[in-house]
Amino acid sequence: MAVRNIKLTIVYDGTEYHGWQIQPGLRTIAGVLTDAIQDLLDAEVRLFGASRTDAGVSALGQVGLVQIDSAIPTENLARAITDKLPPDIAVAEAVEVAEGFDLMGAVKSKLYRYTIFTGRVRPVLEIRHCWHLPAKLDITAMAEAAKLLVGKKDFKSFAAAVDKRENTVRTIFRCDVTRRQASENDWIYVDAEGDGFLYNMVRNIVGTLVEVGVGRWRPEKINEILEAKDRTAAGRLAPAQGLCLMWIKYA
């Protein structure tokens, strides 16, 4: 059989996993997926991911790439792999792509969504996928602050201290803060779309926007934080469970 390049769209609840990337002795999304594909094909494979989501982070649109030598039709692969996976991971789509497909370099944009619940009572059915923050947040101020993040900027202040990449410039196409009210309780969403993100960047942005939302900082503080190029200038790190990779678009 000819070797095929297969692009997978993957959805998962990251609660029980130590992130995407394979790590010795730890249960990860890529590790479980690799085992499932190898079990299906009875052959060793290498799975590559377009985004290295952190421990506890979920995805509705992660993208992976794997080379296979199998007679299984491409249109049957998504279901066949999913049948080998635990209930909290699924392959939504499998498509064949050309040789030389650049999984990371060809990314046009990614969208991350962060969910906050501000009601007094813990939302037990959704607690694995939100930050329960029982506080009154000024959504207008948060949205004003979020708009100051849009554009091509140096986001070093929003990167984790352990992120040692020299190039910390990224382009944010939009950063929206919206509210969905359910009775007296509010669900708040922060949507960040960009050409790429630094380690913990979205979670640090959300933690900073919350500081604005509770009134500790004015929206203009964002400019000061960006200019500082120092992680300690920004707000707290928002919990991992509220973050979800929604989709990745390719050029």
BAFI-3210 file (N, C-alpha, C; in Angstrom, 3 decimals, decimal comma, padded with zeros to 6 digits):
// residues 251
n [1|2|3|4|5|6|7|8|9|10|11|12|13|14|15|16|17|18|19|20|21|22|23|24|25|26|27|28|29|30|31|32|33|34|35|36|37|38|39|40|41|42|43|44|45|46|47|48|49|50|51|52|53|54|55|56|57|58|59|60|61|62|63|64|65|66|67|68|69|70|71|72|73|74|75|76|77|78|79|80|81|82|83|84|85|86|87|88|89|90|91|92|93|94|95|96|97|98|99|100|101|102|103|104|105|106|107|108|109|110|111|112|113|114|115|116|117|118|119|120|121|122|123|124|125|126|127|128|129|130|131|132|133|134|135|136|137|138|139|140|141|142|143|144|145|146|147|148|149|150|151|152|153|154|155|156|157|158|159|160|161|162|163|164|165|166|167|168|169|170|171|172|173|174|175|176|177|178|179|180|181|182|183|184|185|186|187|188|189|190|191|192|193|194|195|196|197|198|199|200|201|202|203|204|205|206|207|208|209|210|211|212|213|214|215|216|217|218|219|220|221|222|223|224|225|226|227|228|229|230|231|232|233|234|235|236|237|238|239|240|241|242|243|244|245|246|247|248|249|250|251]
n.u [000,842|000,387|001,884|-000,060|-000,829|-002,588|-004,879|-006,212|-009,108|-009,666|-011,468|-011,721|-012,096|-010,118|-009,743|-008,853|-006,270|-002,718|-002,239|-001,621|000,847|002,996|004,290|006,649|005,434|003,086|-000,416|-001,553|-003,212|-002,189|-000,683|-002,609|-004,126|-002,216|-001,677|-004,186|-004,413|-002,250|-003,052|-005,275|-004,120|-002,129|000,574|003,484|003,194|003,647|002,316|001,501|000,790|-001,072|-001,312|-000,158|-001,894|-002,409|-002,273|-005,452|-006,807|-009,290|-010,564|-012,278|-011,511|-008,869|-006,003|-004,420|-001,693|-000,869|001,009|000,063|000,002|-002,197|-005,099|-007,539|-010,268|-010,115|-012,402|-013,499|-011,838|-012,036|-014,212|-013,312|-010,929|-011,941|-013,523|-011,640|-010,911|-011,077|-014,117|-013,859|-012,437|-012,457|-012,321|-013,222|-013,058|-011,366|-009,068|-007,367|-004,254|-001,891|001,484|004,035|002,442|002,174|001,782|001,932|003,131|001,420|-000,788|-003,416|-005,059|-006,040|-008,616|-009,330|-011,477|-012,491|-014,244|-016,229|-018,049|-020,253|-022,173|-023,573|-023,882|-022,099|-021,691|-022,358|-022,674|-021,262|-018,784|-016,290|-015,492|-015,260|-014,404|-015,313|-016,322|-017,568|-018,454|-019,134|-018,697|-017,470|-018,438|-018,353|-016,068|-014,131|-014,348|-013,526|-010,875|-009,951|-009,990|-007,723|-005,754|-005,773|-004,183|-000,809|001,538|003,955|003,747|005,034|004,650|002,436|003,133|004,058|006,571|008,324|008,378|010,628|010,967|012,434|011,148|008,408|006,335|003,080|000,062|-003,079|-006,241|-008,833|-010,349|-012,752|-015,215|-018,004|-021,409|-023,652|-026,692|-028,226|-031,034|-030,423|-027,772|-024,553|-022,908|-019,792|-017,805|-014,593|-013,214|-010,471|-008,777|-006,053|-002,846|-001,144|-000,099|001,504|002,989|000,627|-000,600|-003,308|-004,691|-003,392|-004,106|-006,883|-006,941|-005,914|-007,866|-009,949|-009,064|-009,504|-012,253|-013,242|-012,690|-010,203|-008,200|-007,969|-009,181|-007,125|-004,810|-003,841|-002,168|000,062|000,899|001,608|003,763|005,600|006,744|007,037|006,230|005,291|003,920|001,388|-001,927|-003,371|-002,987|-005,440|-007,550|-006,976|-009,158|-011,176|-010,554|-010,738|-009,767|-011,090|-011,085|-008,871|-007,647|-006,597|-004,363]
n.v [-001,204|002,317|004,964|007,167|010,556|011,606|013,883|014,666|015,720|016,448|015,892|016,503|015,981|017,405|016,994|014,725|014,345|014,819|017,031|017,591|016,693|013,836|012,324|010,678|008,118|009,428|010,051|011,158|013,112|012,807|010,520|008,514|008,572|007,824|005,201|004,074|004,309|002,754|000,292|-000,157|-000,291|-002,092|-001,407|000,666|004,171|007,727|010,488|013,816|017,034|020,078|021,966|022,369|021,667|022,429|020,594|019,587|021,238|021,477|020,455|021,212|021,255|020,345|019,573|016,910|015,043|012,174|009,525|006,779|003,330|001,610|-000,351|000,609|002,601|006,141|007,586|006,020|006,096|007,933|007,017|004,410|004,786|006,191|004,249|002,833|004,425|006,026|007,265|010,058|011,143|011,746|011,226|013,506|013,952|012,663|013,254|012,933|014,413|016,286|015,178|016,676|018,500|021,147|021,033|022,815|025,172|026,020|027,001|029,286|030,620|030,339|029,563|030,136|029,528|030,802|029,999|031,406|031,164|033,001|032,688|032,159|029,537|026,569|025,280|022,243|020,338|021,380|021,996|020,986|022,333|025,093|028,200|028,687|031,538|033,297|036,277|039,746|040,876|043,461|043,559|045,282|046,874|044,850|044,011|046,327|046,443|044,070|044,667|046,181|044,368|043,455|043,000|043,105|042,355|042,434|039,862|039,121|039,661|038,180|035,584|032,437|032,226|030,165|029,877|030,124|031,096|033,144|034,826|036,574|037,837|038,057|037,852|039,009|038,543|038,944|039,636|038,911|039,652|038,270|037,839|035,407|035,198|033,290|033,006|034,474|034,093|034,343|033,408|033,843|034,534|034,468|035,001|034,335|034,887|034,135|034,197|032,532|031,330|031,973|030,033|029,411|031,796|032,604|031,966|033,656|036,107|036,023|035,946|038,484|040,123|039,593|040,910|043,493|043,320|043,013|045,448|046,184|047,031|049,487|049,503|050,559|049,655|047,500|048,374|049,264|046,864|045,358|046,888|046,474|043,942|041,778|039,072|039,350|041,683|041,302|039,868|037,248|033,674|032,087|029,271|026,009|024,458|025,991|026,522|026,052|024,717|025,771|025,737|025,222|026,945|026,626|027,939]
n.w [000,000|-000,669|001,171|003,086|003,904|006,598|007,801|010,866|012,593|015,878|018,865|022,350|025,898|028,135|030,838|032,347|031,531|030,964|029,279|025,702|024,505|024,203|027,096|029,074|031,154|031,758|031,231|028,245|025,666|023,008|023,407|024,055|021,713|019,791|020,625|020,097|017,296|016,476|017,456|015,855|013,277|013,591|013,558|013,963|014,494|014,065|015,582|015,016|016,392|015,924|017,867|021,143|023,611|027,094|030,256|031,314|029,557|027,028|023,734|020,720|018,189|017,610|015,609|014,013|012,515|010,689|009,274|007,346|006,340|005,023|004,171|004,890|004,025|003,660|004,385|006,346|008,489|010,677|012,249|012,762|014,241|016,432|017,622|018,998|021,056|024,357|026,008|026,259|024,173|020,666|017,117|014,837|012,122|009,263|006,763|003,652|002,923|000,937|000,261|002,157|003,400|005,632|008,846|011,043|010,068|008,047|009,277|009,487|011,328|014,807|017,118|020,427|023,156|026,252|029,169|031,693|034,696|036,620|038,561|041,884|042,887|042,418|039,141|038,716|036,646|034,564|035,520|034,901|032,691|032,932|034,585|037,753|039,064|041,367|041,170|040,508|037,329|035,252|032,181|030,033|030,513|030,446|027,781|026,500|027,320|026,160|023,447|023,131|022,863|020,326|017,214|015,824|018,099|020,821|022,981|025,303|028,039|028,590|028,396|029,840|032,367|031,906|029,201|026,810|024,253|021,772|019,947|020,638|019,491|018,317|016,336|017,073|015,933|016,761|019,904|021,926|024,389|025,746|026,961|028,225|029,602|032,080|033,762|036,863|036,683|035,132|032,159|030,883|028,071|026,663|023,675|021,754|018,854|016,837|015,069|016,304|019,558|022,685|025,380|027,813|027,198|026,523|028,872|030,685|029,616|030,077|032,903|033,395|032,206|033,945|036,225|035,380|035,080|037,702|038,685|039,661|037,950|035,345|031,923|030,259|031,347|030,006|027,901|029,317|030,442|028,160|027,227|029,254|028,947|030,672|032,653|035,279|035,259|034,327|034,904|037,045|036,474|034,727|035,555|034,067|033,191|032,055|029,449|025,916|022,818|019,953|017,097|014,254|011,526|008,132|005,629]
ca.u [000,000|001,095|001,762|-000,962|-000,812|-003,963|-005,119|-007,306|-009,708|-009,811|-012,175|-011,454|-012,212|-008,754|-009,718|-008,128|-005,025|-001,595|-002,009|-001,562|002,134|003,409|005,252|006,895|004,774|001,881|-001,497|-001,753|-004,101|-001,437|-000,285|-003,766|-004,473|-001,198|-001,927|-005,403|-004,126|-001,360|-003,868|-006,113|-003,338|-001,124|001,844|003,918|002,956|003,970|001,227|001,919|-000,328|-000,915|-001,315|000,163|-002,749|-001,905|-003,037|-006,772|-007,420|-010,066|-010,542|-013,316|-010,950|-007,442|-005,649|-003,261|-001,241|-000,252|001,233|-000,367|000,080|-003,325|-006,164|-008,779|-010,627|-009,976|-013,705|-013,852|-010,807|-012,471|-015,014|-012,509|-010,024|-012,772|-013,957|-010,534|-010,595|-011,969|-015,268|-013,590|-011,693|-013,041|-011,839|-014,406|-012,879|-010,071|-008,962|-006,022|-003,632|-000,740|002,801|004,613|001,500|002,834|000,764|002,019|003,480|000,320|-001,919|-003,812|-005,506|-006,601|-009,554|-009,505|-012,572|-012,409|-015,588|-016,322|-019,410|-020,208|-023,257|-023,168|-023,837|-021,210|-022,416|-021,719|-022,692|-020,329|-017,636|-015,042|-015,184|-015,399|-013,851|-016,401|-015,849|-018,779|-018,166|-019,749|-017,674|-017,851|-018,170|-018,025|-014,662|-013,323|-014,352|-012,702|-009,484|-009,635|-009,759|-006,355|-004,862|-005,895|-003,108|000,499|002,159|004,832|002,943|005,928|004,069|001,359|003,696|004,580|007,999|009,111|008,400|011,904|011,065|012,934|010,130|007,152|005,377|001,982|-001,021|-004,423|-007,208|-009,962|-010,438|-014,105|-015,783|-019,462|-022,153|-024,925|-027,324|-029,181|-031,697|-029,594|-026,386|-023,932|-021,820|-018,981|-016,882|-013,507|-012,787|-009,224|-008,353|-004,758|-002,030|-000,396|-000,162|002,604|002,617|-000,280|-000,946|-004,741|-005,069|-002,881|-004,962|-008,160|-006,700|-005,735|-009,177|-010,737|-008,635|-010,247|-013,676|-013,597|-012,450|-008,869|-007,447|-008,713|-008,867|-005,886|-003,693|-003,348|-001,037|001,192|001,357|002,280|005,041|006,513|007,415|007,385|005,078|004,782|003,090|000,029|-002,767|-003,231|-003,198|-006,773|-007,499|-006,924|-010,390|-012,072|-010,033|-011,034|-009,337|-012,315|-010,741|-007,640|-007,883|-005,391|-004,348]
ca.v [000,000|003,592|005,709|008,310|011,568|011,774|014,979|014,322|016,728|015,691|016,550|015,815|016,567|017,266|016,989|013,595|014,136|015,726|017,804|016,915|016,113|012,592|012,464|009,358|007,799|010,231|009,825|012,367|012,943|012,250|009,161|007,630|008,523|007,027|003,796|003,627|004,163|001,601|-000,900|-000,324|-000,607|-003,092|-000,874|001,867|005,442|008,958|011,459|015,187|017,916|021,470|022,821|021,598|022,123|022,116|019,681|020,076|022,025|020,648|020,889|020,811|021,350|020,070|018,950|016,038|014,510|010,861|008,784|005,388|002,407|000,747|-000,455|001,201|003,826|007,369|008,010|005,163|006,165|008,662|006,114|003,257|005,200|006,546|003,005|002,352|005,476|006,186|008,123|011,497|011,538|011,258|011,814|014,019|013,901|012,236|013,559|012,761|015,663|016,062|015,038|017,984|019,358|021,756|021,023|024,004|026,359|026,453|027,488|030,678|031,165|029,435|030,207|029,587|030,105|030,602|030,113|031,775|031,175|033,913|032,429|031,838|028,089|025,868|024,575|020,928|019,590|022,009|022,484|020,534|023,137|026,525|028,777|029,180|032,761|033,981|037,706|040,601|041,342|044,536|043,010|046,403|047,209|043,728|044,049|047,467|046,033|043,017|045,272|046,710|043,246|043,116|043,506|042,460|042,927|041,568|039,373|038,518|039,803|037,202|034,238|031,854|032,494|029,042|029,962|030,780|031,457|034,504|035,601|036,592|038,658|037,312|038,708|038,665|039,078|039,431|039,198|039,346|039,248|038,272|037,290|034,715|035,186|032,226|033,550|035,503|033,670|034,741|032,701|034,832|033,888|035,238|034,358|034,906|034,311|034,673|033,354|031,638|031,730|031,570|029,117|029,999|033,165|032,895|031,921|034,879|037,197|035,947|036,378|039,942|040,725|039,479|042,017|044,665|043,088|043,228|046,852|046,457|047,747|050,113|048,864|051,069|048,946|046,546|048,981|049,267|045,471|044,996|047,604|045,980|042,713|041,100|038,287|039,819|042,884|040,897|039,308|035,851|032,616|031,498|027,804|025,345|023,782|026,877|026,798|025,073|025,016|025,622|025,322|025,685|027,147|026,565|028,801]
ca.w [000,000|-000,651|002,415|002,986|004,958|007,066|008,749|011,775|013,473|017,118|019,977|023,611|027,230|028,634|032,301|032,925|030,794|031,213|028,069|024,416|024,144|024,847|028,185|029,676|032,409|031,970|030,263|027,443|024,520|021,886|023,751|023,929|020,295|019,110|020,968|019,410|015,864|016,328|017,687|014,676|012,088|013,937|013,066|014,676|013,808|014,795|015,478|015,269|016,693|015,511|019,053|022,340|024,705|028,432|031,108|031,697|028,489|026,102|022,333|019,766|016,846|017,496|014,337|014,061|011,241|010,838|008,037|007,504|005,207|005,371|003,164|005,403|003,299|004,454|004,931|007,492|009,525|011,872|013,081|013,164|015,321|017,593|018,269|019,834|022,018|025,507|025,702|026,303|022,969|019,415|015,865|014,140|010,669|008,732|005,337|003,114|002,476|000,070|000,873|002,411|004,136|006,793|009,888|011,885|009,292|007,180|010,081|009,246|012,607|015,806|018,034|021,770|023,944|027,701|029,753|033,113|035,248|037,759|039,509|043,258|043,087|041,491|038,069|038,836|035,401|033,627|036,283|034,281|031,509|033,190|035,810|038,586|039,703|041,841|041,359|039,491|036,392|034,337|030,862|029,143|030,745|029,973|026,322|026,113|027,534|025,195|022,133|023,112|022,574|018,912|016,367|015,912|019,293|021,607|024,092|026,293|029,385|028,756|028,259|031,078|032,568|031,384|027,739|026,501|022,842|021,558|019,237|021,395|018,740|017,722|015,842|017,531|014,978|017,560|021,291|022,276|025,678|025,603|028,094|028,029|030,915|032,391|034,962|037,486|036,551|033,879|031,502|030,178|027,144|026,070|022,430|021,238|017,581|016,451|014,199|017,177|020,955|023,548|026,449|028,817|026,803|026,633|030,294|031,313|029,139|030,795|034,279|033,367|031,936|035,170|037,098|034,889|035,324|039,113|039,003|040,216|036,921|034,264|030,646|029,684|031,961|029,014|027,190|030,245|030,583|026,917|027,160|030,287|028,488|031,928|033,096|036,576|035,062|033,957|035,964|037,450|035,492|034,851|035,610|032,763|032,765|031,316|028,109|024,872|021,454|019,172|015,738|013,598|010,092|007,304|004,446]
c.u [000,876|000,855|000,886|-000,749|-002,255|-004,032|-006,364|-007,800|-010,169|-010,528|-011,888|-011,756|-010,857|-008,619|-008,797|-006,753|-003,976|-001,228|-001,961|-000,302|002,439|004,485|005,416|006,177|003,499|000,858|-001,785|-002,669|-003,361|-001,017|-001,415|-004,176|-003,489|-001,410|-003,137|-005,149|-003,239|-002,103|-004,726|-005,308|-002,343|000,244|002,197|003,642|003,458|002,864|001,749|000,677|-000,029|-000,862|-001,080|-000,661|-002,222|-002,767|-004,358|-007,496|-008,112|-009,988|-011,767|-012,768|-009,445|-007,180|-004,374|-002,916|-000,521|-000,072|000,851|-000,162|-000,968|-004,364|-007,475|-009,095|-010,571|-011,294|-014,146|-012,916|-011,280|-013,255|-014,175|-011,556|-010,816|-013,233|-012,893|-010,210|-011,526|-013,050|-014,969|-012,685|-012,408|-012,343|-013,073|-014,290|-011,477|-010,063|-007,525|-005,510|-002,363|000,541|003,420|003,669|002,146|001,809|000,762|002,263|002,357|-000,888|-002,167|-004,262|-006,038|-007,569|-009,608|-010,683|-012,348|-013,777|-015,496|-017,783|-019,393|-021,349|-022,748|-022,984|-022,968|-022,010|-021,869|-021,691|-021,709|-019,006|-016,308|-014,604|-015,423|-014,624|-015,044|-015,860|-017,069|-018,499|-018,871|-018,636|-018,244|-017,471|-017,774|-016,557|-013,746|-013,224|-013,491|-011,221|-009,062|-009,319|-008,336|-005,321|-004,845|-004,775|-001,832|001,289|003,114|004,070|003,788|005,340|002,989|001,834|004,174|006,077|008,868|009,162|009,620|012,050|011,495|011,895|008,807|006,111|004,335|000,933|-002,352|-005,417|-008,460|-009,855|-011,746|-014,500|-017,293|-020,103|-023,390|-025,556|-028,333|-029,794|-030,797|-028,101|-025,832|-022,868|-021,082|-017,952|-015,835|-013,021|-011,557|-008,823|-007,043|-004,002|-001,179|-000,417|001,058|002,080|001,838|-000,783|-002,424|-005,175|-004,561|-003,681|-006,276|-007,994|-006,541|-007,064|-010,088|-010,344|-009,327|-011,719|-014,104|-013,265|-011,090|-008,019|-008,392|-008,332|-007,523|-004,635|-003,065|-002,124|000,222|001,782|002,124|003,663|006,062|007,326|007,913|006,136|004,479|003,902|001,637|-000,696|-002,499|-003,429|-004,578|-006,664|-007,626|-008,290|-011,352|-011,705|-010,351|-010,506|-010,512|-012,065|-009,390|-007,935|-006,554|-005,518|-004,763]
c.v [001,251|004,297|006,934|009,259|011,861|012,895|014,647|015,573|015,997|016,528|015,771|016,682|016,335|017,112|015,920|013,370|015,192|016,465|016,947|016,075|014,825|012,867|011,104|009,193|008,558|009,950|011,139|012,052|012,281|010,817|008,161|007,480|007,648|005,539|003,251|003,390|002,951|000,288|-001,199|-000,849|-001,738|-002,691|000,367|003,106|006,578|009,965|012,837|016,053|019,353|022,426|021,961|022,112|021,613|021,077|020,325|020,872|021,075|021,194|020,377|020,810|021,232|019,384|018,134|015,528|013,195|010,249|007,330|004,613|001,337|000,755|000,165|002,473|005,044|007,764|007,164|005,333|006,840|007,747|004,963|003,603|005,492|005,310|002,434|003,303|005,453|007,210|009,623|011,983|010,968|011,929|012,219|013,892|013,410|012,508|013,361|014,102|015,328|015,864|016,421|018,948|019,835|021,955|022,296|025,275|026,898|026,958|028,970|031,338|030,051|030,228|029,433|030,294|029,773|030,901|030,382|031,724|031,978|033,719|032,002|030,344|027,431|025,104|023,151|020,140|020,152|022,389|022,076|021,432|024,627|026,918|029,306|030,342|033,558|035,443|038,486|041,170|042,406|044,098|044,115|046,784|046,104|043,736|045,194|047,116|045,005|043,587|045,820|045,619|042,899|043,785|042,702|043,115|041,920|041,163|038,702|038,582|038,767|035,761|033,747|032,094|031,389|029,033|030,784|031,148|032,913|035,386|035,499|037,505|037,737|038,321|038,165|039,342|039,594|038,864|039,763|038,830|039,386|037,593|036,562|034,558|034,050|032,551|034,616|035,200|034,010|033,747|033,739|034,096|034,891|034,449|035,072|034,161|034,954|033,734|032,379|032,190|031,200|030,660|029,871|031,396|033,476|032,904|033,153|036,102|037,204|036,401|037,881|040,647|040,641|040,580|043,319|044,520|043,327|044,647|047,163|047,267|048,379|049,445|049,293|050,399|047,961|047,105|048,972|047,860|045,036|045,632|047,053|044,777|041,894|040,391|038,826|041,061|042,524|040,264|037,844|034,897|032,000|029,973|027,163|024,888|024,682|027,061|025,665|025,587|024,727|025,137|025,853|025,783|027,177|027,447|027,984]
c.w [000,000|000,679|002,182|004,170|005,345|008,100|009,565|012,504|014,730|018,172|021,254|024,832|027,901|030,133|032,883|032,298|031,137|029,928|026,820|024,256|024,910|025,882|028,862|031,013|032,682|030,870|029,539|026,260|023,361|022,155|023,567|022,464|019,514|019,368|020,210|017,922|015,621|016,531|016,467|013,486|012,313|013,364|013,881|013,827|014,681|014,528|015,854|015,496|016,307|016,694|020,288|023,521|026,046|029,135|031,488|030,636|027,504|024,684|021,594|018,345|016,804|016,153|014,510|012,676|011,487|009,457|008,260|006,209|005,471|004,258|003,635|004,627|004,207|005,113|006,126|008,674|010,805|012,807|013,612|014,305|016,588|018,344|019,196|020,986|023,222|025,193|025,663|025,176|021,751|018,237|015,061|012,633|010,352|007,238|004,895|002,597|001,702|000,866|001,021|003,091|005,429|007,907|010,724|011,074|008,432|007,956|009,797|010,550|013,501|016,665|019,341|022,433|025,414|028,302|031,254|033,531|036,535|038,754|040,880|043,460|042,011|040,433|037,909|037,520|034,364|034,275|035,665|033,128|031,719|034,436|036,602|039,405|040,154|042,201|040,258|038,621|035,468|032,917|029,877|029,276|030,235|028,451|025,797|026,242|026,480|023,822|022,010|022,833|021,091|018,109|016,534|017,024|019,928|022,868|025,177|027,703|029,654|028,555|029,618|031,160|031,975|029,853|027,328|025,029|022,683|020,880|019,981|020,740|018,098|017,235|016,340|016,592|015,681|018,968|021,844|023,650|025,571|026,805|027,602|029,400|031,014|033,750|035,579|037,346|035,171|033,437|030,671|029,328|026,662|024,859|021,894|019,976|017,164|015,550|014,994|018,592|021,710|024,658|027,537|028,441|026,992|028,094|031,047|030,872|029,911|032,238|034,389|033,121|033,157|036,162|036,683|035,243|036,751|039,574|039,589|039,249|035,922|032,942|030,059|030,261|030,963|028,285|028,047|030,381|029,339|026,837|028,144|029,816|029,677|032,450|034,389|036,437|034,792|035,140|036,232|036,282|035,720|034,847|034,231|032,280|031,996|029,858|027,130|023,530|020,527|017,749|015,318|012,111|009,338|006,079|003,223]
res [m|a|v|r|n|i|k|l|t|i|v|y|d|g|t|e|y|h|g|w|q|i|q|p|g|l|r|t|i|a|g|v|l|t|d|a|i|q|d|l|l|d|a|e|v|r|l|f|g|a|s|r|t|d|a|g|v|s|a|l|g|q|v|g|l|v|q|i|d|s|a|i|p|t|e|n|l|a|r|a|i|t|d|k|l|p|p|d|i|a|v|a|e|a|v|e|v|a|e|g|f|d|l|m|g|a|v|k|s|k|l|y|r|y|t|i|f|t|g|r|v|r|p|v|l|e|i|r|h|c|w|h|l|p|a|k|l|d|i|t|a|m|a|e|a|a|k|l|l|v|g|k|k|d|f|k|s|f|a|a|a|v|d|k|r|e|n|t|v|r|t|i|f|r|c|d|v|t|r|r|q|a|s|e|n|d|w|i|y|v|d|a|e|g|d|g|f|l|y|n|m|v|r|n|i|v|g|t|l|v|e|v|g|v|g|r|w|r|p|e|k|i|n|e|i|l|e|a|k|d|r|t|a|a|g|r|l|a|p|a|q|g|l|c|l|m|w|i|k|y|a]
***
